[in-house]
């Protein structure tokens, strides 16, 4: 991978969150990870006790790595030593996502999400 210079005239990004990345330039390895537990309780929630990540199987499961693909021999001809970008307009980058201008040798991204919604019982009286 031949390193190149990336020239960006303007980048407008509205939102980047939850272990996400906006990168200009080359990198050897990118490894964002996000473990997210969202709890919504009708009428509000007074504490996050009892909602620890380790009690949910999704956060304890060992992820098997994807085997490396076959080695492909190829040749690339970059007509310019630089990467030129005039304008980027991104609405959102979220939950272990990557937006990159440049080259990456290795990307390993992981997002684990668990949503819990607790609704009031229809027969429950209002306080």
N, C-alpha and C positions, 0 to 999 in steps of 0.2 A: 504494500500500500504506500504509494508515493504521498508524502505530506504536501498539502496545498494550502494556500492562504485563502480564507473566506472573507469576502468584502460584502457587507450588508449596508445598504444605504438607510433603510428604515424598517423597523420591526415594531408592530403594535400587537400586544398580547393583552387580552382582557383579564384572563385568570389562569393561574397555575397553582395546582394544589395536590395534596396527598402523594408525596414522594415522586412527583413528576419533574420533568426536566426539559428546558429549552436550552440547547447548546449550539453555539456557533464555533465551528472548528472540528478538528479530528480528535479522536480518542482511541485508546486501546480497548477499554472495557467500560461498559455502563451496566449498573446492576441496581436499578430502583426496586424497592419492595414496599408494599403497603398492606397492613393488616387493619381492617376497618370493621368495627361493630357499631351499628346504628340502632338505637332503641327509641321507638316512638310510643308514648303511652297517652291514650286519650285522657285529657284532663291534666296532663303534665306528669313529670316524674321527679321525685324528691331526692333520689340518690342513685348513683351508679353501682352501688354494692349489689352483688349477686349476678353481675353481668361481666365477669372476667373472661378474657379471651380464651384462656386455657380450658374452660369447661365446654367449649364447642369444638366438635370433631374437625371442622373445616380448618381451624387454626393449628391443629396438632398433626394433621396428615403430612407425611413425608412426601414431597414432590419428587418423582423420579425424573432425573434429567433427560432431556431429549438427546439421543446419541448424535455425535457429530456426523454431519452429512459426508457423503463421499467427497474425497478431495477432487476438485475440478481444476484442471490446469487451464489457464486462460491468459490472454494478454489484453491489456487495455491501453488505449491511446488517448491520453488527455491532451486535447489540443491547446489548452491553456493551463498554466501553472496555478491560476487563481480560479476561485468560484465566485461569480458575481451575481448578487441578488439585489434587485432594486427595491422591492417592497414585499413585506410579509404581514398578513392580517389574520391573526388567530383568535377565535372566540374563546376557546377553553382547552386546556391540557390537564387531564385529571386522572388520578388513581394509577400511578406507576406507568404513565404514558411518556413517550419521548418524541420530541420534535427536534431534529438535528439538521444542521447545514454543515456537511462535512462527511468524513468517513469514520466508521467504527469497525474494529476488528471483531469484537464480541459484545452482544447485547443479551442480557438475561433479566427479564422483567417479570415480576410476580405481583399480583393483586389478589387478596382474599377478602371477600366482603360477606357480611352476615347482617341481614335486616330483620329486626324483630318489631312487630306492631302489636301492642296490647290494647284491645278495645274494651270499652265498658260493657258489662252485661246489660242487655236491654231491660231486664227485670229489676236491675239495681236502681234504687231510689236516688234522686238527686239530693245533694246535701244542702 
